[in-house]
Amino acid sequence: MERRAALVTGAASGIGRAIAQRLEADGLAVLAVDLAPDPDGPGDPFTADLTTGEGNRAAVEAAVERYGRLDVVVPNAGVQHIAPVEEFSEQWWRSLIELLLTSPFLLASHAWQALGESGQGRFIAVASVHGLVASPYKAAYVSAKHGLLGLVKVLALEGAEHGIAATAVCPGYVRTPLVEDQIGAQARTHGIDERDVLEQVILQPHAIKQLIEPSEVAEVVSMLTRSTGAAFTGSPVVMDMGWSAR
Ligand SMILES: NC(=O)c1ccc[n+]([C@@H]2O[C@H](COP(=O)([O-])OP(=O)(O)OC[C@H]3O[C@@H](n4cnc5c(N)ncnc54)[C@H](O)[C@@H]3O)[C@@H](O)[C@H]2O)c1
């Protein structure tokens, strides 16, 4: 059988890099899309700014042209911005919504035909436990991730007759630069020392006080690409160290 093909966004770092690595090890061809792709990283590097319509279109077209097919789309690229709502700028709001919500929609829309032709199409969005619960100072991120779970439900319903399954993976805190970069901002906002941020703020909502490893998220994504993945269509797959159990 011809090699299945995947498109992973935000593939130069953190969770996206681990997913690209894992899917490549599973035998898939992987287009590793990023604003600043790593030429030495997993997959075939492709540069795109996913806050633009053109960037999302170009990424899907590149995958279909290069591999002649597209079976798995993993919208994962993300950024965070932390500020109280009255100080949260419109510019930050718009750019987070573009990247975290509009990009997954555009990727689905452009890839829909190819995913249908796959026979086992998979749209696997890396959402967050913040698609289910909120934290203060993250207005745009929490809103976008809740919206992403809504998008996945619609895609699951529309995709069923085309053999496409759509799922949102919802991790708690994962050991990546996105989390490490929040430590300084969280320390300033909460008025506490940087070294207390991990225990008192970041891991505070986890029942198990551990960061999740990027490879653990990648393992779940890998499972969802296979036939078992169909049963999870329309659902959040929550891996949050007990956060949302409260
Ligand atoms: N790290 C966590 O604790 C955690 C928890 C739950 C969900 N998530 C989600 O996982 C995803 C990946 O997060 P991460 O922690 O691996 O982040 P990361 O910062 O390590 O990697 C994000 C990648 O996205 C890329 N990117 C940013 N803006 C882009 C743009 N405009 N166009 C193209 N690429 C762009 C960056 O260059 C980077 O390589 C995000 O959607 C995030 O919301 C992360």
PDBQT file of the ligand as one rigid body, heavy atoms in Angstrom, charges set to zero:
ROOT
HETATM    1  N1  LIG A 301       2.544  22.925  26.228  1.00  0.00    +0.000 N 
HETATM    2  C1  LIG A 301       1.413  22.702  26.868  1.00  0.00    +0.000 C 
HETATM    3  O1  LIG A 301       1.347  22.591  28.086  1.00  0.00    +0.000 OA
HETATM    4  C2  LIG A 301       0.149  22.537  26.090  1.00  0.00    +0.000 A 
HETATM    5  C3  LIG A 301      -0.972  22.041  26.761  1.00  0.00    +0.000 A 
HETATM    6  C4  LIG A 301      -2.160  21.870  26.056  1.00  0.00    +0.000 A 
HETATM    7  C5  LIG A 301      -2.200  22.192  24.727  1.00  0.00    +0.000 A 
HETATM    8  N2  LIG A 301      -1.108  22.693  24.106  1.00  0.00    +0.000 N 
HETATM    9  C6  LIG A 301      -1.215  23.021  22.685  1.00  0.00    +0.000 C 
HETATM   10  O2  LIG A 301      -0.265  22.290  21.961  1.00  0.00    +0.000 OA
HETATM   11  C7  LIG A 301       0.099  23.004  20.792  1.00  0.00    +0.000 C 
HETATM   12  C8  LIG A 301       1.625  23.065  20.676  1.00  0.00    +0.000 C 
HETATM   13  O3  LIG A 301       2.140  23.727  21.806  1.00  0.00    +0.000 OA
HETATM   14  P1  LIG A 301       3.664  23.562  22.278  1.00  0.00    +0.000 P 
HETATM   15  O4  LIG A 301       3.625  23.646  23.738  1.00  0.00    +0.000 OA
HETATM   16  O5  LIG A 301       4.305  22.397  21.623  1.00  0.00    +0.000 OA
HETATM   17  O6  LIG A 301       4.268  24.950  21.720  1.00  0.00    +0.000 OA
HETATM   18  P2  LIG A 301       5.722  25.351  21.188  1.00  0.00    +0.000 P 
HETATM   19  O7  LIG A 301       5.866  26.797  21.452  1.00  0.00    +0.000 OA
HETATM   20  O8  LIG A 301       6.781  24.415  21.681  1.00  0.00    +0.000 OA
HETATM   21  O9  LIG A 301       5.575  25.116  19.605  1.00  0.00    +0.000 OA
HETATM   22  C9  LIG A 301       4.654  25.840  18.853  1.00  0.00    +0.000 C 
HETATM   23  C10 LIG A 301       5.128  25.884  17.412  1.00  0.00    +0.000 C 
HETATM   24  O10 LIG A 301       4.147  26.622  16.663  1.00  0.00    +0.000 OA
HETATM   25  C11 LIG A 301       4.839  27.449  15.740  1.00  0.00    +0.000 C 
HETATM   26  N3  LIG A 301       4.044  28.612  15.350  1.00  0.00    +0.000 N 
HETATM   27  C12 LIG A 301       3.711  29.669  16.134  1.00  0.00    +0.000 A 
HETATM   28  N4  LIG A 301       3.045  30.583  15.413  1.00  0.00    +0.000 NA
HETATM   29  C13 LIG A 301       2.955  30.093  14.149  1.00  0.00    +0.000 A 
HETATM   30  C14 LIG A 301       2.394  30.596  12.946  1.00  0.00    +0.000 A 
HETATM   31  N5  LIG A 301       1.815  31.804  12.875  1.00  0.00    +0.000 N 
HETATM   32  N6  LIG A 301       2.479  29.824  11.830  1.00  0.00    +0.000 NA
HETATM   33  C15 LIG A 301       3.107  28.618  11.870  1.00  0.00    +0.000 A 
HETATM   34  N7  LIG A 301       3.652  28.094  12.989  1.00  0.00    +0.000 NA
HETATM   35  C16 LIG A 301       3.587  28.835  14.104  1.00  0.00    +0.000 A 
HETATM   36  C17 LIG A 301       6.102  27.885  16.491  1.00  0.00    +0.000 C 
HETATM   37  O11 LIG A 301       7.086  28.344  15.587  1.00  0.00    +0.000 OA
HETATM   38  C18 LIG A 301       6.465  26.614  17.238  1.00  0.00    +0.000 C 
HETATM   39  O12 LIG A 301       7.379  25.819  16.506  1.00  0.00    +0.000 OA
HETATM   40  C19 LIG A 301      -0.566  24.391  20.910  1.00  0.00    +0.000 C 
HETATM   41  O13 LIG A 301      -1.741  24.419  20.126  1.00  0.00    +0.000 OA
HETATM   42  C20 LIG A 301      -0.906  24.473  22.377  1.00  0.00    +0.000 C 
HETATM   43  O14 LIG A 301      -2.017  25.295  22.599  1.00  0.00    +0.000 OA
HETATM   44  C21 LIG A 301       0.077  22.873  24.760  1.00  0.00    +0.000 A 
ENDROOT
TORSDOF 0
